[in-house]
Amino acid sequence: MNLLPTDGSVKLFDHFLDQNVSDNLFFIFKKKINWNIEKINMFNKVVVCPRLISWYGDEGLNYRYSGNQHRGSGWDNFILPLKKQVESHLSTHFNFVLCNLYRDGDDYIGWHDDGEKELGPNPVIASISLGASRLFELKHKEKNVKKSLVLNAGSLLVMSGKTQKYWKHRLPKAKSCQESRINLTFRKILGDNVCGI
């Protein structure tokens, strides 16, 4: 069921992963992913990203995100099965993933859209949540319309159609949250962003 009233599609599969699988993946990813502190461009200023970040993607792909260039270097075996599971469920191929580690409720991501030209005009963004439950918010860019939902461990959120064109989204601070959350957003980078082409 589409959770948006207009101009796009957002679907939530709340129990995409069962609890044991979700808990196990959280432990593995927190330990094995090479988490980095990254500086990003925000409102014409360079700031330290308020969460930890890592990237994986098909070898040779180039993705520019928040002023930083990221090059795919292949998929580690501990992430590849989840990628294939998401692809099978959605009948969609992904070639890049952004991994975010929100260490506690002070870590967040502000209002933004995933409208980079590398993703094309109507990208499919598939977002897996692990660990702590956090509030996720969307707001229409032109109309006074907002939508809020809670992303629980093991859930899969899918944004598609014109969602990135008409909506912004964020994960706000949650002062009462003392636990960590990992979020993996799978996406498809267009072919002309393959290095050397």
C-alpha positions as CSV (number, residue, x, y, z in Angstrom):
1,M,0.0,0.0,0.0
2,N,1.3,3.4,-0.9
3,L,1.8,5.6,2.2
4,L,1.9,8.9,0.2
5,P,-1.3,10.7,-0.6
6,T,0.2,12.1,-3.9
7,D,3.2,12.6,-6.2
8,G,5.2,9.4,-5.5
9,S,5.2,6.1,-3.8
10,V,6.5,5.0,-0.4
11,K,5.9,1.4,0.8
12,L,6.8,-0.2,4.1
13,F,7.4,-3.9,4.6
14,D,7.6,-3.8,8.4
15,H,8.8,-7.5,8.9
16,F,10.9,-8.0,5.8
17,L,13.6,-9.6,8.0
18,D,12.6,-11.7,11.0
19,Q,14.0,-10.7,14.4
20,N,16.8,-13.2,14.6
21,V,18.1,-12.4,11.2
22,S,17.8,-8.7,11.8
23,D,19.7,-8.9,15.1
24,N,22.4,-11.0,13.6
25,L,22.9,-8.7,10.6
26,F,23.1,-5.7,13.0
27,F,25.9,-7.3,14.9
28,I,27.8,-8.4,11.8
29,F,27.5,-5.0,10.0
30,K,28.4,-3.0,13.0
31,K,31.6,-5.0,13.4
32,K,32.6,-5.7,9.8
33,I,31.6,-2.5,7.9
34,N,34.5,0.0,7.7
35,W,32.6,2.9,9.2
36,N,34.0,6.4,8.4
37,I,33.6,10.0,9.6
38,E,32.8,12.0,6.5
39,K,32.7,15.7,5.8
40,I,29.8,16.8,3.5
41,N,28.7,20.1,1.9
42,M,25.6,21.5,3.6
43,F,24.2,25.0,2.9
44,N,27.5,26.0,1.2
45,K,29.5,24.9,4.3
46,V,31.7,21.8,4.9
47,V,30.5,20.1,8.0
48,V,31.2,16.8,9.8
49,C,28.4,14.3,8.9
50,P,26.3,13.6,12.1
51,R,26.5,9.8,11.6
52,L,29.1,7.2,10.4
53,I,29.1,6.2,6.7
54,S,30.3,3.5,4.4
55,W,29.7,2.7,0.7
56,Y,29.7,-0.5,-1.4
57,G,29.0,-0.8,-5.1
58,D,29.8,-2.6,-8.3
59,E,33.4,-2.2,-9.3
60,G,34.0,0.8,-11.5
61,L,30.9,2.8,-10.6
62,N,31.3,6.4,-9.6
63,Y,28.7,8.2,-7.3
64,R,28.9,11.8,-6.2
65,Y,27.1,12.4,-2.9
66,S,27.0,15.6,-0.9
67,G,30.2,16.9,-2.6
68,N,32.1,13.6,-2.1
69,Q,33.1,11.2,-4.8
70,H,32.6,7.5,-4.1
71,R,33.9,4.7,-6.3
72,G,32.5,1.2,-6.1
73,S,35.1,-1.5,-5.4
74,G,32.9,-4.6,-5.2
75,W,30.7,-6.3,-2.7
76,D,31.8,-8.0,0.5
77,N,30.3,-11.4,1.1
78,F,28.5,-10.4,4.3
79,I,26.4,-7.8,2.5
80,L,25.8,-9.5,-0.9
81,P,23.1,-12.0,0.4
82,L,21.0,-9.1,1.7
83,K,21.4,-7.2,-1.5
84,K,20.2,-10.2,-3.5
85,Q,17.2,-10.7,-1.1
86,V,16.1,-7.1,-1.6
87,E,16.5,-7.4,-5.3
88,S,14.5,-10.6,-5.5
89,H,11.7,-9.1,-3.4
90,L,11.4,-6.0,-5.5
91,S,12.4,-7.5,-8.9
92,T,14.9,-4.6,-9.2
93,H,18.7,-4.5,-9.6
94,F,20.8,-2.3,-7.4
95,N,24.5,-1.6,-7.9
96,F,25.3,0.7,-4.9
97,V,24.5,1.0,-1.2
98,L,25.0,3.7,1.3
99,C,25.4,2.4,4.9
100,N,24.7,4.7,7.8
101,L,25.4,4.1,11.4
102,Y,23.4,6.2,13.8
103,R,25.4,5.7,17.1
104,D,22.5,7.0,19.2
105,G,19.7,9.5,19.1
106,D,22.0,12.4,18.7
107,D,23.0,11.1,15.2
108,Y,20.6,12.1,12.4
109,I,20.1,13.1,8.8
110,G,18.4,16.4,7.9
111,W,15.8,17.2,5.3
112,H,17.0,16.1,1.8
113,D,16.0,14.2,-1.3
114,D,17.9,11.5,-3.2
115,G,17.6,13.4,-6.4
116,E,21.2,13.1,-7.7
117,K,21.4,13.0,-11.5
118,E,23.3,9.7,-11.2
119,L,20.1,8.0,-10.0
120,G,17.9,9.1,-12.9
121,P,14.5,10.9,-12.8
122,N,12.5,8.3,-10.9
123,P,14.9,6.2,-8.8
124,V,14.0,3.3,-6.6
125,I,15.5,3.6,-3.1
126,A,15.3,0.5,-0.9
127,S,16.1,1.1,2.7
128,I,16.8,-1.6,5.3
129,S,16.7,-0.7,9.0
130,L,18.5,-2.7,11.7
131,G,18.9,-2.0,15.4
132,A,17.0,0.8,17.2
133,S,13.6,2.0,16.0
134,R,13.6,5.6,14.8
135,L,11.1,8.1,13.5
136,F,11.2,8.8,9.7
137,E,9.5,11.9,8.3
138,L,8.6,13.1,4.8
139,K,7.3,16.5,3.7
140,H,6.0,17.6,0.3
141,K,8.2,20.3,-1.4
142,E,5.2,22.3,-2.6
143,K,2.2,21.3,-0.6
144,N,1.6,21.5,3.2
145,V,1.7,17.7,3.5
146,K,3.8,15.7,5.9
147,K,4.0,12.0,6.7
148,S,5.6,10.3,9.7
149,L,6.3,6.6,10.4
150,V,8.5,4.5,12.6
151,L,11.2,2.4,11.0
152,N,11.7,-0.8,13.1
153,A,14.5,-3.3,13.0
154,G,14.0,-5.7,10.0
155,S,11.8,-3.3,8.0
156,L,12.2,-2.4,4.3
157,L,11.1,1.0,3.1
158,V,10.9,1.5,-0.6
159,M,10.7,5.0,-2.2
160,S,10.0,5.1,-5.9
161,G,8.3,7.0,-8.8
162,K,8.4,10.8,-8.4
163,T,9.0,10.7,-4.6
164,Q,12.5,12.3,-4.8
165,K,11.2,15.0,-7.1
166,Y,8.3,16.1,-4.9
167,W,9.2,15.0,-1.4
168,K,12.0,15.5,1.1
169,H,12.7,13.1,4.0
170,R,14.7,13.0,7.2
171,L,15.6,11.0,10.3
172,P,15.4,13.6,13.1
173,K,17.3,13.5,16.4
174,A,15.8,11.3,19.1
175,K,17.2,12.4,22.4
176,S,15.6,9.5,24.3
177,C,17.3,6.9,22.1
178,Q,20.5,5.4,23.6
179,E,20.8,2.6,21.1
180,S,22.4,2.4,17.7
181,R,20.7,2.0,14.3
182,I,22.1,0.8,11.0
183,N,20.4,1.8,7.8
184,L,21.4,0.5,4.3
185,T,19.9,2.3,1.3
186,F,20.3,0.4,-1.9
187,R,20.1,2.3,-5.2
188,K,21.0,2.0,-8.9
189,I,23.6,4.3,-10.4
190,L,23.1,4.9,-14.1
191,G,25.5,3.3,-16.6
192,D,27.2,6.4,-17.8
193,N,28.7,6.8,-14.4
194,V,30.9,3.8,-14.8
195,C,34.5,4.9,-14.6
196,G,36.2,5.1,-18.0
197,I,33.0,5.4,-20.1
